[in-house]
């Protein structure tokens, strides 16, 4: 992989990781990942994967966004829902 492409990929990964940390921090104020997982009947790792962009699940994204009073597109702008 060319170095310029690698830098771009790493830059995106770092940005996404920082956003994931912000989302997680905001969720902690309203009960955390565990609370969302319990409310939706899914496991905590599933919610974490959605937060980190690994598993783009619209239902979980919407629940996360609602719980912290944000729009889904504010949290995951590069992966807007259709």
C-alpha positions in Angstrom: 0.0 0.0 0.0 1.4 3.4 -0.9 2.4 5.5 2.1 0.1 8.4 1.2 -2.9 6.0 1.2 -1.8 4.4 4.4 -1.6 7.9 6.0 -5.1 8.6 4.8 -6.5 5.3 6.2 -4.7 5.9 9.5 -6.0 9.4 9.7 -9.6 8.2 9.2 -9.2 5.5 11.8 -7.8 7.9 14.3 -10.6 10.3 13.7 -13.2 7.6 14.0 -11.6 6.4 17.2 -11.7 9.9 18.7 -15.4 10.2 17.7 -16.1 6.8 19.3 -14.5 8.0 22.5 -16.7 11.1 22.5 -19.8 9.0 21.9 -18.9 6.6 24.7 -18.2 9.5 27.0 -21.6 11.0 26.3 -23.3 7.7 26.8 -21.7 7.3 30.2 -23.7 10.4 31.3 -27.0 8.6 30.5 -26.3 5.1 31.6 -23.6 3.9 29.3 -23.2 1.2 26.6 -24.8 -1.4 29.0 -28.0 0.6 29.3 -28.4 0.9 25.5 -27.6 -2.8 25.1 -30.2 -3.8 27.7 -32.8 -1.5 26.3 -32.4 -3.0 22.8 -31.9 -6.6 23.8 -28.4 -6.9 22.4 -25.0 -7.5 23.9 -22.6 -4.7 24.9 -20.0 -5.7 22.3 -22.6 -5.2 19.6 -23.3 -1.7 20.7 -19.5 -1.0 20.9 -19.0 -2.2 17.4 -21.8 0.1 16.2 -20.1 3.0 18.0 -16.8 2.3 16.4 -18.3 2.0 12.9 -17.6 -1.8 12.6 -21.2 -2.8 12.5 -23.4 0.0 11.1 -26.8 -1.0 12.6 -29.4 1.7 11.9 -31.6 0.7 14.9 -28.7 0.8 17.4 -27.3 4.0 15.9 -30.7 5.7 16.3 -31.0 4.6 19.9 -27.5 5.9 20.7 -28.2 9.2 18.9 -31.5 9.6 20.7 -30.1 8.8 24.1 -27.5 11.6 23.8 -29.8 14.0 21.9 -27.9 14.0 18.6 -28.8 13.1 15.0 -27.3 9.9 13.6 -25.7 12.0 10.8 -23.9 14.1 13.5 -22.3 11.0 15.0 -21.6 9.1 11.8 -21.4 11.7 9.1 -19.4 9.6 6.7 -21.9 6.8 6.9 -25.3 8.5 6.8 -28.4 6.3 6.8 -30.5 6.2 3.6 
